[in-house]
């Protein structure tokens, strides 16, 4: 999730856009259009398709309304972002104070933490029971057969602000709601984030819905999460596509994940990944059929330009051309070698959207030895 203008990290003048015949094949797989006030005409004239993320209770309905009004342009995504999981109680809390104290005050809190807690507490909402959040999530996913779970995930870096963000939508502009907030010393415990996340993932698996996952400063926790979900849900988990959005994992960690998990994809954005040249190594490490692109931006008027900018970066690293016209004659068997970046990424999105991936099956050791023996025998044939 991005609430800042990436123009301070990359040129604010977008690269030349492909023609409409090409743009209509591009999908921004992660953005936040309901964070800002945008007229219906802007969405109607959007030349690409977008996946619109919800993050908290107040914007679930906004995403639903946007998808209802523009079903040909918007894939709705419902869920609770890790920045707001402290607003959710795992059990009915005895009181607001007891809930937040259990998250932010340990057995022997520092004096300055006690003072910060008393300052923060009046600004926090009454906690929402997890059961209520899941009921709403299930209802929204059921109402939209193509909907995804998102944005959900884990974040070790986020500190709770003393003044929480107002409910969206905000006036359109580069800085979201435009407020710089003083941060408290508190972060949401990772165990609490994981409890909320895994409960949401269970609903996604139940309804067979794809997922957009946020992960910041949580490489090992993410690796362990993916393994835990596969062990807990089995093949049902593998059938669901998982996108590691604005992926900040190291190239080596990503290479290990894609080898182990056939259902996990990677998407990158200029807004987040463009901050570091390391994202080019990540693109290089990613299998060509697992990569997607996104804007991760809150003002949909910029989604096309920022998504295309990352698409061009992917194309450059992968050695792909970017189409300057659309050729409908390249969809036949054996045409893949002539595909450009847009067609390749469109095929990846369709693969992601379809899901139903096949689990990696380990062959019995006896069968592996037999195959090796047969291979050796073939090598000895004159």
N, C-alpha and C positions, 0 to 999 in steps of 0.2 A: 504494500500500500504506500503510495507516494503523495504527499501533500505539499510539494515544493516544485518550483519551476526548474527544469533541468537546463535552462538557458545559461546558467552560470557555469555549467560543466561542458556544454556543447553548443555549437552555433544555434542561435534562436531562429535563423532562417532555414526552414526545412529544405532538404534536397529536392530537386525536381521530382515531381510525382509521376508515376506511370499513368497512362491514359485510363479512363473509366473502365474500358473493357478488361484491363488487367486488375485494377483496384478492386473490382467486385469479387475477385477470387481471394482476397486477403482477409484474414481474421485476426483481430486484436484479441488475444485470448485472455487478457486480464486488464480491466480498467474500472474506473469508479465514476461513471457519468452522473449518478444521482447525488454526488457530493456538491455539485454546483447547479445553479438554475440554468437550464438550457431549454430553449423553445422547441416545440414539437417539430418545427420546420428544420431545425438543425439536424435532428435525428433522421428525419425523412430524407434529407439530402446527403446523409453520410454515405460516402462511396464504398466503405468497407463494412464488414460485420464485426460486432463487438460482443464480448462476454462481460456483462455488467455485474460487479461484485457487490454484495451486501456485507456489512461488517458488524452491525449492532442492531438492537431491537428496533430503533427508530427508522432505519432505512430498508428493512425487509419489504415493507409495503411499497416504498418508492421504486424498488427494483421490479416488483411484481407489476406495478402500474406501467412502468416503462416497457416491459416485455409485452404486456397486453396491448399497448398502443402501437408497438412496432415489432410484431413477431417476425418479420422478414429481416430485421436488422439486429435484434438483440437476443442473445442467449442469457436468461436470468440465472444468477448464482446466489444461493442463500446460505447464510451461516454466520458464525460469530468469530470475529478476528481476535487474535491473542491480546491485542491492546485493550480489549474490553472484557476479557474473561473474568477479571476481578469483580465485575458487576453481576456475575452469576454465582449462585450458591449451589454446592453439590447436594446439599440436603436443605430442607426448610430451616432457615437460620433462626435461632431464638430471638435475635434482634439484629438490627443493622450494625450496631457497634460490635457485637460478638462476631459477626461474619467477617468484617474487615480487620478486626483485631487478630483473628485467627490467621489471616493472610500476611499481615504486615508487622505484627509484633511477636517476637519470639519469647521464650520463657524469661529472658533477662534483657529486655530492651534498653538501649542507651537512652539517657535522659533527653538528648536532643531528638531522638526518634519519638518519644512520647509527646513532646511538644509539636512535632510535625504531624503526628497522627491526629491530635486534637484540632489542628488547623485544617487538615484534609477532610476529616470525617463529615462536616456539614456540607461539603461540596459533592459528596458521593451520593449516588441514587440508592434507593432501597434495592437490595439484591433481588435478582430474578431467579427463582428456583430452576435448576437445570431441567427438571421434568417439563416445565412450561416452555422453555426454550426449544426442547426437542419436539414437543407437540406442535409448536408453530412451524418448526423446520420441516417436519414430516408433511404437514398440510401444504406448505408452499411447494415442496418438491413434487408432491402428488398432483397439485393443480397444474403444473407445467411439466409435461412428459420429457422435455428436452433439457430441463434445468440441471445445473450442477451444484455441488456443495462448494461454497467459497465465499469470502476468503476465510480460511481457517489455518491454524498452524501453531508455531511456537516461536518465542522471541525472548532471548535473555537480555537484550539491550534496552528495552523500553522501560522507562521510569514513569511512574504515575504523576501527571501534572496536578498542581494544586487547584487549578481551575480547569474543569473538564471541557472538552470541545462541545460547542452547541450542537443541537441536532441539525443535520443537513435538511434541505440544500442550502449552500452558501452562495453569495453573489459570485458569478463567474469571474475568474481572474487567476493570476499565476500562483497565488499563495493560499488557496483554499479559503478558510474563514479569516485569514489575515492576522491571527492572534499569535503572538509569541508568548509561550507559557512557561512560568517558573516551574521547575520539576521538583517533586518531592524526593526523598531518599529511597522510596519504596519501589520495588518491582514485584510483579506477580510471581509467586513460586512456580517453578517449572512443573512440579507435580500437579498443581492445580490446573495449569494450562493443559497438561496432557490429559487429565481427567475429562475436561470439557471437550478437548479435541477428539479423543478416542470415542466418546459417546456420540459425537456428530458423525464420525467416520462409520460407526456401526449402523447408523441410519442410512448413510450413503450405500453401504454394502447391501443392506436389506432391500433398498429400492433400486439397486444397481445404477447408481449415479456417479459420474466422474467428479473429480475433486481438484481444486486449485489450492495449493499448500504454500504457506508463508513459513520461511525458516531463516532466522537471524541469530548468529552466534550460537548455533545449535547443531553443528555438524554431527557429532557422535550421537546426540539425542535423536536426530532425524534418522540416522542409520539404524539405530535400535528400534525406533518407532516402526519403520517399514518392515523390519524382520518380525516384530511383535504382531503387526496386523496380518502378515502372511501366515504366521503360526496360528493365530486366533481364528481367522476367517477362512483359511485354506484357499481353494480355487475360487470361491466367491470374491475374495479380495483381488485376485489376479485378473478377474474379468472386468474390474473397474479401472479406468485410466486415472492416473495421478500425475498432475503437472506441478513440478517444483518451480514456482513462479519467481521471476526476477532472481534466478538461482545464484546464490553466492557461495555455493560449495566449491571446494578446490577441484581442480581437474581430475586429480587422482581419486578423490572420494566419489565424484560423479562417475568415473569409469567403473569403479567397483559396484556402484548402485545399479547402473544400467546392465551390467553383466549378471547381477543377481536377481533383478526384478524386471521382467519383461513388460510390465504395465506402467512403468514410470517414465515420464517425458520431462523435458527441460524447456522452459521459456525464458527469454531474456528481454530486458528493456533498456533503452538509452537512459531513462530517468534514474535507474538504480545501478545497473551493471556498467553503464558508461563512465562511472566515476573512477574505474580502475582498468588498466590494460589487461588485467588477469582474465577478463571475460573472453578475450580472444583465444586463450589457451583452453578455456571451458568449451567454446564453440568447436575448436579443433578436436577435443576429446569426445564430443558427443556424436553418437552414431547419426548419420544423415537422416534416418527415418524417425528419430526421436526428438528433433528440435522444432520449437515453435517460437513465435515472436509476439510481443505485447508492447503496449505503451505504459501501463501501470500509471496512468494519469487521471486526474480528477476533473478535467475540463475536456469534454468529448470533442470540442472543436479542434483540439490538437492531437487527437488519437491517431488519425491517419498519418500525419507527418512523422510522428515519433515512432509509429509502428514500421513505417517504410524505412526510416533511418536505421533501425535495428535489422530489418530485412536485408538492407544493402551491406551491413557489416557482416552478417552471416554469409551472404553470397560471396563477399570478398575473401573471407577466411576459407570457405569451402571450395572456392574456385568455380562458383556457379555464375552464369549470366543472369541479369535481371531483364525480364521481358519488356520490350517497348511496344508490343502488340500481342494480342491473344490469338493463338492458332488452335482452333478446335480440332484440327487434324492430328494432334499429338497425343491422343488418348488411347491409341491402340496398343496391343501387346508388342513389346520390344521398342517402344518409343522413349523409354525412360532416359536413355543416354542423351536425348536431345531436349530434355526438360530444363527450363529455367528455374530460378529460385522460387518464384511465386507458385508455380505448378507443384514443385516439390513440397513446399510448406503447406499448400492446400491439401495434398495427399496425406501429409502427416496429420493435419487437423482432422481429416475424415477418419483416419485410423484411430486417432485419439477419441473422437466423438463416438465411434462405433463400439469401442471397448472389446470385451470378449477375448482378451489375450490368452494365449496358451501357456500354462505353467511350464517352467523348466523342469524336466524330469531327469533325475540322475539315473543313468543306466547301471544295472547290476554289475559288480566287478567282474563276474565270470563272462558277461557279454562283452565288456570292454576288452578283456584279455583275448577273447575269441576274435574280435574285430582286428585287434593288433596283429594276431597271428596270421589271419587271412591276408591282411595288408602286406605283411612280410613275405608270405608265399607268392603274392602277385608280383612283388618287387623282384623275386628270384626267377620269374619266368623269362626265358631268353627272348 
